[in-house]
């Protein structure tokens, strides 16, 4: 019986030590840190702006026609839209308004619009016109066209 008591005491003490180790292990917690780098994503939709309806009173032979682009931009980071001349020299001018505030398109980037991270796309409208008159005497060719670059950059 003494042996049985010794064996039972050993089992009880062994079980207590094992359960105590299990309790100590269950209180340990680990923290994992994950770093993810996501490149900026930009979505741009471009469409022509509908031409303005001109009445007979507003039409003038010296009026320079304007063409426009409607841009819808969304990005995962803040962004800027800039314009520059694709060639060395251009007669094009740009503006946010169809009838005023035109600036020359130069060889360096000019900021047209900017925006921040947003679920709702930002809208920007850019109008273009020729700085020279539409006379064929001032232009080398009726089919001559100038090229510009619109650049959207996520920061």
N, C-alpha and C positions, 0 to 999 in steps of 0.2 A: 504494500500500500504506500510505503514511503517513496518507492520508486515512481509509482503512479502520480503521487502528489508532486514530485520533482519534475516529472515530465509535463504535467498540466501547468505548473508554474512557468516552465520554460516556454510552453506554447502561448500562454497568456502574455508573458513579457515580450516574446517575439512578435506577436500580433500587434501589441501596443507600439513597439518600435517601428514596425512596417507602416501602420496607420499614421503614426506621427510624421514619418518621412513623406507619405502621400499628402498630408495636410500642408506640409512645408512646400511641396512642389506645386500645389494647386494655387498658391498665392503669388507665384511668379508670373509676371506678364511681360510680353515682348512688344516693342513698338517697331513697326516697319515703316521706313521712309522711302517713297518712290518719287523719282523726279522724271517728268515727261516734258520734252520740248516739242511744241507743235509749231510748224512753220506758219507764217501768216497766209491767210486765204483771202482772196479778193474776188468779188463777182461784179462784173460790169455789164450792163445792158445798154445798148445804144440804139436810138431810133431817130428818124428825121422829125423835125418839128414841122407841124402843118404850116403852110404859108399863110401869112396874114391876108385877110380879105381887104382889097383896096377898092375904095370908091373912086368915081371919076374925079372928084374934087381933090383927092389925095395923090393921084398919080401925076408924076412929073417926069419929064424926059431926063432930068439930071439926077433923079433918085437912083442910088446904087442899090441893086437887089441884095437881099441878105438871105443866107441859108443858115439853118440852125440844126444843132444836134441836142437831143434830150438824153441825158445820161442818168442811169439809176445805179448807185454804187453801194455795196455792202461789203464789210470786211471784218475779220476776226481781231483786228487791231486798228488803231487810228491810221488814217490814210490822207494823202494829198493828191489832188489832180492838178497837173501842170500842162502848159502848152508851150511848144517851141517850134521853130521853123525846121522842116526836114531838109531844106536846101540852104544854100548860102544867103540867098536874098529872096524876099517874098513881098508882095504888095498886099497881102492879106492883113486884115484887122479883125479883132475879136471883141466881144462884149457879152455881158449877161442880159442886156436889154436889146431888143430888136432895132430900136431907133436912136439910141444915144450911148455915149460912154465907150466908144470904140478905142482900142489900143492896138498898136502895131504888134504883130507877131515877130519876135526877134530871135536871135541865135541862142539866147539863154532861156532857161525855164522861167515861165511866169506862172505863179500859183493862181489857179482858177477856182478851186473849191477844196474844202477839207472836211473831214468828219471823224467821228470816234466810233468805237465798237458799238454796234447797235443791231438789234434784230430787224429793225425797220430800215430798208434801204433809203439812202439820202438821194435827193434829186438835184441835178445841176443841168442848166441849159446854157449852151454856148452858141452865140450867133457869129457868123463870119460875113465879111464883105470885102470887096476889093477897094484898096485905097485910091486907085486911079479911076478915072471915069471909064465907062464902058465903050467909049469911042474906039473904033478900030484904028484910028490914027495914033492913039496913045498906047495901044497894045500891039505887040508884034503879031499876035494871031488870036483869032476868036476862040480857038480851041486850047489856048494856053491855060494851064492850071498851076496853081501853087499847092504845095503839100505841107501839111503841118503834122506834128506828132502830139497826141494827147497821151500823157503818162500818168498812170495811177500807181502810187507807191505806198505800201503798208509799212508803218514804222515800228 
